[in-house]
């Protein structure tokens, strides 16, 4: 099993009052990829983080194999969700992948 963890920071120009709506859409659409992307077993988006964090949101996913992780990155449903609900709003992305 592969764990794929991603953390993001909002762009400075994103208004505070817009962030809850953006977070909700990101959560709904990325978690909704389970069952649509082959090998994606679980997806959890964390949006309510402690003030001590260095990022604004995080995604924790479980995939069944390294091959599934590679496929996830290129999957049209994932690319569409990232292009619509993530990339327009973030300025920084950190990623950590590891095998369990």
C-alpha distances in whole Angstrom, upper triangle without the diagonal:
4,7,10,13,17,20,23,27,30,32,36,37,35,38,37,38,35,32,32,32,30,27,27,27,24,22,23,23,19,18,20,17,15,16,18,15,13,10,10,9,11,13,16,19,21,24,26,26,28,31,30,27,27,25,26,23,19,16,13,10,7,6,5,6,8,11,10,10,13,14,14,16,19,19,22,21,19,22,25,23,23,26,28,26,25,27,30,30,28,29,26,23,20,17,14,11,9,6,5
4,6,10,13,17,20,24,26,29,32,34,32,35,34,35,33,30,29,30,27,24,25,25,22,20,22,21,17,16,19,16,15,17,17,14,13,10,10,10,11,12,14,17,18,22,24,23,26,28,27,24,24,22,23,20,16,13,10,8,6,5,6,6,7,10,9,8,11,13,12,13,16,17,20,20,17,19,22,21,20,23,25,24,22,23,27,27,25,26,23,19,17,13,10,7,6,5,6
4,6,10,13,17,20,23,26,29,31,29,31,30,32,30,26,26,27,24,21,22,22,19,18,20,19,15,15,17,15,14,17,18,15,15,12,10,10,9,10,11,13,15,18,21,20,22,25,23,20,20,19,20,17,13,10,7,6,5,6,9,9,10,13,11,9,12,14,12,13,17,17,20,19,16,19,21,19,18,22,23,21,20,21,25,24,22,23,20,16,14,10,8,6,5,6,7
4,7,10,13,17,20,23,26,28,26,28,28,29,27,24,24,24,21,19,20,20,16,15,18,17,13,13,16,14,14,17,17,14,15,12,10,11,10,9,11,12,14,17,19,18,21,23,22,19,18,16,17,14,10,8,6,5,6,8,11,11,10,13,11,8,11,13,10,11,14,15,18,17,14,16,18,16,15,18,20,18,16,18,21,20,18,19,16,13,11,7,6,5,7,9,11
4,7,10,14,17,20,23,25,23,25,24,26,24,21,21,22,19,16,18,18,15,14,17,16,13,13,16,15,15,19,19,16,18,16,13,14,12,10,10,10,11,14,16,15,17,19,18,15,14,12,14,11,7,6,5,6,9,11,14,15,14,16,15,11,14,16,13,13,17,17,20,18,15,16,19,16,14,18,19,17,14,16,19,18,16,17,14,10,8,6,5,6,9,12,13
4,7,11,13,16,19,21,20,22,21,23,21,18,19,19,16,14,16,16,13,13,16,15,12,13,16,15,16,20,19,17,19,17,15,16,14,11,11,9,10,12,15,14,17,18,17,14,13,10,11,8,6,5,7,9,12,14,17,17,16,18,16,13,15,16,13,12,16,17,18,17,14,15,17,14,12,15,17,14,11,13,16,15,12,13,10,7,6,4,6,9,12,15,17
4,7,10,13,16,18,17,19,18,21,19,15,16,18,15,13,15,16,12,13,16,16,13,15,18,17,19,22,22,20,22,21,18,19,16,13,12,10,9,10,13,11,14,15,14,10,9,6,7,6,4,6,9,12,15,17,21,21,20,22,20,17,18,20,17,15,19,20,21,20,16,17,18,16,13,16,17,14,11,12,15,13,10,11,8,6,5,6,9,12,15,18,19
4,7,9,12,15,13,16,15,18,16,13,14,16,12,11,14,15,11,13,16,16,13,16,19,18,20,24,23,21,24,23,20,22,19,15,14,11,11,10,13,12,14,14,15,11,9,6,6,5,6,9,12,15,18,20,24,24,22,24,22,19,20,21,18,16,19,20,21,20,16,16,17,15,12,14,15,12,9,10,12,9,6,7,6,5,7,9,12,15,18,22,23
4,7,9,12,10,13,13,16,14,11,14,15,12,11,15,16,13,15,18,18,16,19,21,21,24,27,26,25,28,27,24,25,22,19,17,14,13,11,13,12,14,13,13,10,8,5,5,7,9,12,15,18,22,24,27,28,26,28,26,23,24,25,22,20,22,23,24,22,19,19,19,17,14,15,16,13,10,10,12,8,5,6,5,7,9,12,15,19,22,25,27
4,6,8,7,9,10,13,11,8,12,13,10,10,14,14,12,14,18,17,17,19,21,22,24,28,27,26,29,29,25,27,24,20,18,15,14,12,14,13,15,14,16,13,11,8,7,8,11,14,18,20,24,26,30,30,29,30,28,25,26,26,23,21,23,24,24,22,19,19,19,16,14,15,14,12,9,10,9,6,4,6,7,10,12,15,19,22,25,28,30
4,5,6,9,11,14,12,11,14,15,12,13,17,16,15,18,20,20,19,22,24,24,27,30,29,28,31,31,28,30,27,23,22,18,18,15,17,17,19,17,18,16,13,11,10,12,15,17,21,23,27,29,32,32,31,32,30,27,27,28,25,22,24,25,25,24,21,20,20,18,15,15,15,13,11,10,9,6,5,5,8,11,14,17,21,24,27,31,32
4,6,8,10,13,12,11,15,16,14,15,19,19,18,20,23,23,23,25,27,28,30,34,32,31,35,35,31,33,30,26,25,21,20,17,18,18,19,17,18,16,14,12,12,14,18,20,24,27,30,32,36,36,34,35,33,30,31,32,29,26,28,29,28,27,25,23,23,21,19,18,18,16,14,14,12,9,9,8,11,14,17,20,24,27,30,34,35
4,6,9,12,10,11,15,15,13,15,18,18,18,21,23,23,23,26,27,28,31,34,32,32,35,36,32,34,31,28,26,22,21,18,20,20,21,19,21,19,17,16,14,16,20,22,26,28,32,33,37,37,36,37,35,32,32,32,29,27,29,29,28,27,25,23,23,21,19,18,17,16,14,14,11,9,10,10,13,16,20,23,26,29,33,36,38
4,6,9,7,7,11,11,10,12,15,15,14,17,19,19,20,22,24,25,28,31,30,29,33,33,30,31,28,25,23,19,18,15,17,18,19,18,20,18,17,14,12,14,17,20,23,26,29,31,35,35,34,35,33,30,31,31,28,26,27,27,26,25,23,22,21,19,17,16,15,13,12,12,10,7,9,10,13,16,19,22,25,28,31,34,36
4,5,5,7,10,11,10,12,15,16,16,18,20,21,22,24,26,27,30,33,32,32,35,36,32,33,30,26,24,20,19,16,17,18,19,18,20,19,18,16,13,15,19,22,25,28,32,34,37,38,37,38,36,33,34,34,30,29,30,30,29,27,25,25,23,21,20,19,18,15,15,16,13,10,12,14,16,19,22,25,28,31,34,37,38
4,5,5,8,10,10,11,14,15,16,17,19,21,21,23,25,27,29,32,32,32,35,35,32,32,29,25,23,19,17,14,14,15,16,15,18,17,16,15,12,14,18,20,24,27,30,33,37,38,37,38,35,33,34,34,31,29,31,31,30,28,26,26,25,22,21,21,19,16,16,17,15,12,13,15,17,19,22,24,27,30,33,36,37
4,6,7,8,10,11,13,14,16,17,19,20,21,23,24,26,29,32,31,32,35,36,32,33,29,26,23,19,18,14,15,17,18,17,20,20,20,17,14,16,19,22,25,28,31,34,37,39,38,39,36,34,35,35,31,30,32,31,30,28,26,26,25,22,21,21,19,16,17,18,16,13,15,18,20,22,24,27,29,32,35,38,38
4,6,6,6,9,10,11,12,14,16,17,18,20,21,23,26,29,28,29,32,33,29,30,27,23,21,17,17,13,15,17,19,18,21,20,19,17,13,14,18,19,23,25,29,31,35,36,35,36,33,31,32,32,28,27,29,28,27,24,23,23,21,18,18,18,15,13,13,15,13,10,13,16,18,19,22,24,27,30,33,36,36
4,5,5,6,9,10,10,12,14,15,16,18,20,21,24,27,26,27,30,30,27,27,24,20,18,14,13,10,11,13,15,15,18,16,16,13,10,10,14,16,20,22,26,28,32,33,33,33,31,28,30,29,26,25,27,26,25,23,21,21,20,17,16,17,15,12,12,14,12,9,11,14,15,17,19,21,24,26,29,32,33
4,6,5,6,9,10,10,12,14,15,16,18,20,22,25,25,26,29,29,26,26,23,19,16,13,12,9,10,12,15,15,19,17,18,15,11,11,14,16,19,21,25,27,31,33,33,34,31,28,30,30,26,26,28,27,26,23,21,22,21,17,17,18,16,13,13,16,15,12,14,17,18,19,21,22,25,27,30,32,32
4,5,5,6,9,10,11,12,14,15,16,19,21,24,23,24,28,29,25,26,23,19,17,14,14,11,13,16,18,19,22,20,20,17,13,13,16,17,20,22,25,27,31,33,32,33,30,28,29,29,25,25,26,25,24,21,20,20,18,15,16,16,13,10,12,15,14,12,14,18,19,20,22,23,26,28,31,33,33
4,5,5,6,9,10,11,12,14,15,17,20,23,22,22,26,26,23,24,21,17,16,12,13,10,13,15,18,18,21,19,18,15,11,11,13,14,18,19,23,25,29,30,30,30,27,25,26,26,22,21,23,22,21,18,17,17,15,12,12,13,10,7,8,11,10,8,10,14,16,16,19,20,23,25,28,30,31
4,6,5,6,9,10,11,12,14,16,18,21,21,21,24,24,21,21,18,15,12,9,9,6,9,12,15,16,18,16,16,13,9,8,10,11,15,17,20,23,26,28,28,29,25,23,25,25,21,21,23,22,21,18,16,17,16,13,13,14,12,9,9,12,12,10,11,15,15,15,17,18,21,22,25,28,28
4,5,5,6,9,10,11,12,15,17,19,19,20,24,24,20,21,18,14,12,9,10,8,11,14,17,19,21,19,20,16,13,11,12,13,16,17,21,23,26,28,28,29,26,24,26,25,21,22,23,22,21,18,17,18,16,13,14,16,13,10,11,15,15,13,14,18,19,18,20,21,23,24,27,29,29
4,5,5,6,8,10,10,13,15,18,17,18,22,23,19,20,17,14,13,10,12,11,14,17,20,22,24,21,21,18,14,12,14,13,16,17,20,22,25,27,27,27,24,23,24,23,19,19,21,19,18,15,14,15,13,10,11,12,10,7,9,13,13,12,14,17,18,18,20,20,23,24,27,29,29
4,6,5,6,8,10,11,14,17,16,16,20,20,17,18,15,12,11,8,10,9,13,15,19,20,22,19,19,15,12,9,10,10,13,14,17,19,23,24,24,24,21,19,21,20,16,16,18,17,16,13,11,13,12,8,8,11,9,5,6,10,11,10,11,15,15,14,16,17,19,20,23,25,26
4,6,5,6,8,10,12,15,15,16,19,19,15,16,13,9,8,5,8,8,11,14,17,19,21,18,19,15,13,9,10,9,11,12,16,18,21,23,23,24,21,19,21,20,17,17,19,18,18,14,13,15,14,10,11,14,12,9,10,14,15,13,14,18,17,16,17,17,19,20,22,24,24
4,6,6,6,9,11,13,13,15,18,19,15,16,13,10,10,8,11,11,14,17,21,23,25,22,23,19,16,13,13,12,14,14,17,18,22,24,25,25,21,20,22,21,17,18,20,17,17,13,12,15,13,10,12,14,12,10,12,15,16,16,17,20,21,19,20,20,22,22,24,26,26
4,6,5,7,10,12,11,12,16,17,14,15,13,10,11,10,13,13,17,19,23,25,26,23,23,19,17,14,14,12,14,13,16,17,20,22,22,22,19,18,19,18,14,15,16,14,13,9,9,11,10,6,9,11,9,8,10,13,14,14,16,19,19,18,19,19,21,21,23,25,25
4,5,5,8,11,10,11,14,14,11,12,10,7,8,7,11,12,16,18,21,23,24,21,21,17,16,12,11,8,10,10,13,14,17,19,19,19,16,14,16,15,11,12,14,12,13,9,7,10,10,7,8,11,11,9,9,13,15,15,15,18,18,15,16,15,17,17,20,21,22
4,5,6,10,10,11,14,14,10,10,8,5,6,7,10,12,15,17,21,24,25,22,22,19,17,13,12,9,10,9,11,13,16,18,19,20,16,15,18,17,13,15,17,14,15,12,10,14,13,10,12,15,14,12,13,16,18,18,18,21,20,18,18,17,18,18,20,21,21
4,5,8,8,9,13,14,11,11,10,8,10,10,14,15,19,21,25,27,28,25,26,22,20,17,15,12,13,12,14,14,17,19,21,20,17,16,19,16,13,15,16,13,13,10,10,13,12,9,12,15,14,12,14,17,19,19,20,23,23,20,21,20,21,20,22,23,23
4,6,5,6,9,10,8,9,9,8,10,12,15,17,21,22,26,28,29,26,26,22,21,17,15,12,13,10,12,12,14,16,17,17,13,13,15,13,10,12,13,10,11,7,7,11,11,9,11,14,14,13,14,17,19,19,20,23,22,19,20,18,19,18,20,21,21
4,5,6,8,9,6,6,6,7,10,12,16,18,21,23,26,29,30,26,27,24,22,19,16,13,12,9,10,10,12,15,16,16,12,13,15,13,11,14,15,12,13,10,10,14,14,12,14,17,17,16,17,20,22,23,23,25,24,21,21,19,19,18,19,19,19
4,6,7,8,7,8,9,10,14,16,20,22,25,26,30,33,33,30,31,28,26,22,20,17,16,13,12,12,13,15,18,16,13,14,16,14,12,15,16,12,14,11,12,15,16,14,17,19,19,19,20,23,25,25,26,29,28,25,25,22,22,21,22,21,21
4,6,9,8,10,11,12,15,17,20,22,25,27,31,33,34,31,31,27,26,22,20,17,17,14,14,13,14,16,17,16,12,14,15,12,10,13,13,9,10,7,9,12,12,12,14,17,17,17,18,20,23,24,24,27,26,23,24,22,22,21,22,22,23
4,6,6,9,10,11,14,16,20,22,25,27,30,33,33,29,29,26,25,21,19,15,15,12,12,10,11,13,14,12,9,10,11,8,6,10,10,7,9,7,8,11,12,12,13,16,17,17,17,19,22,23,23,25,24,21,22,19,19,17,19,19,20
4,6,8,11,13,16,19,22,25,28,29,32,35,35,31,31,28,28,24,21,18,16,13,12,9,9,10,12,10,7,9,11,8,7,11,11,9,11,11,11,14,16,15,17,19,21,21,21,22,25,27,26,28,27,24,23,20,20,18,18,18,19
4,6,9,11,15,18,21,24,27,28,31,33,33,30,30,27,27,23,20,16,14,11,8,5,5,7,9,9,5,8,10,8,8,12,13,11,14,13,13,16,18,17,18,21,22,22,21,23,26,27,26,28,26,23,22,19,18,15,15,14,15
4,6,8,11,14,17,20,23,24,27,30,30,26,27,24,23,20,17,13,11,7,6,5,7,9,11,11,7,8,11,10,7,11,13,11,14,12,11,14,16,14,15,19,20,19,18,21,24,24,23,25,24,20,20,17,16,14,15,14,15
4,7,10,14,17,20,23,23,26,29,29,26,27,24,24,20,17,13,11,7,5,5,7,10,13,13,10,11,14,13,11,14,16,15,17,15,14,17,19,17,18,22,22,21,21,23,26,26,25,27,26,22,21,18,17,15,15,14,14
4,7,10,13,16,19,20,23,26,26,23,24,21,21,17,14,10,8,5,5,7,10,13,15,16,12,12,16,15,12,15,17,16,18,15,14,17,18,16,17,20,21,19,18,21,24,24,23,25,23,20,19,17,16,14,15,15,14
4,7,10,13,16,17,20,23,23,20,21,18,17,13,10,7,6,4,7,9,12,15,16,17,14,13,16,15,12,14,16,15,17,14,12,15,16,13,14,17,17,15,15,18,21,20,19,22,20,17,17,14,14,14,15,16,16
4,6,10,12,13,17,20,20,17,18,16,14,11,8,6,5,6,9,12,16,18,19,20,17,16,19,19,15,16,19,18,19,16,14,17,18,14,15,18,18,15,15,18,20,19,18,21,19,16,16,15,15,15,16,17,17
4,6,9,11,14,17,18,15,16,13,11,7,6,4,6,9,12,15,18,20,21,22,19,17,20,20,16,17,20,18,19,17,14,16,17,13,13,16,16,12,12,15,17,15,15,18,16,14,14,14,15,16,18,20,20
4,6,7,11,13,14,12,13,11,9,6,5,6,8,11,14,18,21,23,23,25,22,20,23,23,19,20,23,22,23,20,17,20,20,16,16,19,18,14,13,17,18,16,15,17,16,14,14,14,15,17,19,21,21
4,6,10,12,14,11,13,10,7,5,7,9,11,15,18,21,25,26,26,28,25,23,25,25,22,22,24,24,24,21,19,20,20,16,16,18,17,13,13,16,17,14,13,16,16,15,15,16,18,20,22,24,24
4,7,9,12,10,13,11,8,8,10,12,14,17,20,24,27,29,29,31,28,26,28,29,25,25,28,27,28,25,22,24,24,20,20,22,21,17,16,19,20,17,16,19,18,17,18,19,20,22,24,26,26
4,7,8,7,10,9,7,7,9,12,14,17,20,24,27,29,29,31,28,26,28,29,25,25,28,28,29,26,24,25,25,22,21,23,22,19,17,20,21,17,16,18,17,16,16,17,18,21,22,25,25
4,5,6,9,10,9,10,12,15,16,20,23,27,30,31,31,33,31,28,31,32,29,28,32,32,33,30,27,28,29,25,24,27,26,22,20,23,24,20,19,20,18,18,18,19,20,23,24,27,26
4,5,8,9,9,12,14,17,19,23,26,29,33,34,33,36,34,30,33,34,31,30,33,33,34,32,29,30,30,27,25,27,26,23,21,23,23,20,18,19,18,18,18,20,21,24,26,29,29
4,7,9,10,13,14,18,19,23,25,29,32,33,32,35,33,30,32,34,30,29,33,33,35,33,29,30,31,28,26,28,28,24,22,24,25,21,19,19,17,18,17,19,19,23,24,27,27
4,6,7,9,10,14,16,19,22,25,29,29,28,31,29,26,28,30,27,26,29,30,31,29,26,26,27,24,22,25,25,21,19,20,21,18,16,16,14,14,13,15,16,19,21,24,25
4,7,9,11,14,16,20,23,25,29,29,28,30,29,25,27,29,26,24,28,29,30,28,25,25,26,23,21,23,23,20,17,18,19,16,13,13,11,11,11,13,15,19,21,24,25
4,6,8,11,14,17,20,23,27,27,26,28,26,23,24,26,23,21,25,25,26,25,21,22,23,20,17,19,20,17,14,15,16,13,10,11,9,9,9,12,14,17,20,23,24
4,7,11,14,17,21,23,27,28,27,29,27,23,25,26,23,22,24,25,25,23,20,21,21,18,16,18,18,14,12,14,15,11,9,11,10,10,11,14,16,19,22,25,26
4,7,10,13,17,20,23,24,24,26,23,20,22,23,19,19,22,22,22,20,17,18,19,15,14,16,16,12,10,13,14,11,10,12,11,10,11,12,14,17,19,22,23
4,7,10,14,16,20,21,20,22,20,17,19,20,17,16,20,20,21,19,16,17,18,15,13,16,17,13,11,14,16,14,12,14,12,10,9,10,11,13,16,18,19
4,6,10,13,16,18,17,19,16,14,16,17,14,14,17,17,18,16,13,15,16,13,12,15,16,13,11,14,17,15,13,16,14,11,10,9,10,12,14,16,17
4,7,10,14,15,15,18,15,13,16,17,13,14,18,17,19,17,14,17,18,15,15,18,19,16,15,17,20,19,17,19,17,13,12,10,10,10,11,13,13
4,7,10,12,13,14,11,10,13,14,11,12,15,15,17,15,12,15,17,15,14,18,19,17,16,18,21,20,19,21,19,15,14,11,11,10,11,12,12
4,7,9,11,13,10,9,13,13,11,13,16,15,18,17,14,17,20,17,17,21,22,20,19,21,25,24,23,24,22,18,17,14,12,10,10,10,10
4,6,8,9,6,6,10,10,9,11,14,13,17,16,13,16,19,17,17,21,22,21,20,22,25,25,24,26,23,20,18,15,13,10,10,10,10
4,7,8,6,8,11,11,11,14,16,15,19,18,16,19,22,21,21,24,26,25,24,25,29,29,28,29,27,23,21,18,16,13,12,10,10
4,5,5,6,9,10,10,13,15,15,19,19,17,19,22,21,21,24,26,25,24,25,29,29,28,29,26,22,21,17,15,11,10,8,10
4,5,5,6,9,10,11,13,14,18,18,16,18,21,21,20,23,25,25,23,24,27,28,26,27,24,20,19,15,13,10,9,8,11
4,5,5,6,9,10,11,12,16,17,15,17,20,20,20,22,25,25,23,24,27,29,27,28,25,22,21,17,16,13,13,12,15
4,5,5,6,9,10,10,14,14,12,14,17,17,17,20,22,22,21,22,25,26,25,26,24,21,20,16,15,12,13,12,14
4,5,5,6,9,10,13,14,11,13,16,16,15,18,20,20,18,19,23,23,22,23,21,17,16,13,12,9,11,11,13
4,5,5,7,9,12,14,12,12,16,16,15,17,20,20,19,19,23,24,22,23,21,18,17,14,14,11,13,14,16
4,5,5,6,10,11,10,11,14,15,14,16,19,20,19,19,23,24,23,24,23,19,19,16,17,14,16,16,18
4,5,5,9,9,7,9,12,12,11,14,16,16,15,16,20,21,20,22,20,17,17,14,15,13,15,16,18
4,6,9,10,7,7,11,11,10,12,15,15,14,14,17,19,18,19,17,14,15,12,14,12,15,16,19
4,6,9,7,7,10,12,11,12,15,16,15,15,18,20,20,21,20,17,18,16,17,16,19,20,22
4,6,5,6,9,10,11,12,14,15,15,16,19,21,20,22,22,19,20,18,19,17,20,20,23
4,5,5,6,9,10,10,12,14,15,15,17,20,20,22,22,20,21,20,22,21,23,24,26
4,6,5,6,9,10,11,12,13,14,16,18,19,22,22,19,21,19,21,20,23,24,25
4,5,5,6,8,10,10,11,12,15,16,16,19,18,16,17,16,17,17,20,21,23
4,6,5,6,8,10,10,10,13,15,15,17,17,15,17,16,18,18,21,23,25
4,5,5,6,8,10,10,12,14,15,18,19,17,19,19,21,21,24,26,28
4,6,5,6,7,9,11,12,13,16,17,15,18,17,20,20,23,25,26
4,5,5,5,6,9,10,10,13,13,12,14,14,17,18,21,23,25
4,6,6,5,7,10,11,13,14,14,16,17,20,21,24,27,29
4,6,7,7,9,11,14,16,15,19,19,22,23,26,29,30
4,7,7,7,9,13,14,14,17,17,20,21,25,27,28
4,6,6,6,10,11,10,13,14,17,19,22,25,27
4,5,6,8,9,9,13,14,18,20,23,26,28
4,6,8,11,12,16,18,21,23,27,30,32
4,7,10,11,15,17,20,23,26,29,31
4,6,8,11,14,17,20,24,27,29
4,7,10,14,17,20,24,27,29
4,7,10,14,17,20,24,26
4,7,10,13,17,20,22
4,7,10,14,17,20
4,7,10,14,16
4,7,10,13
4,7,10
4,7
4
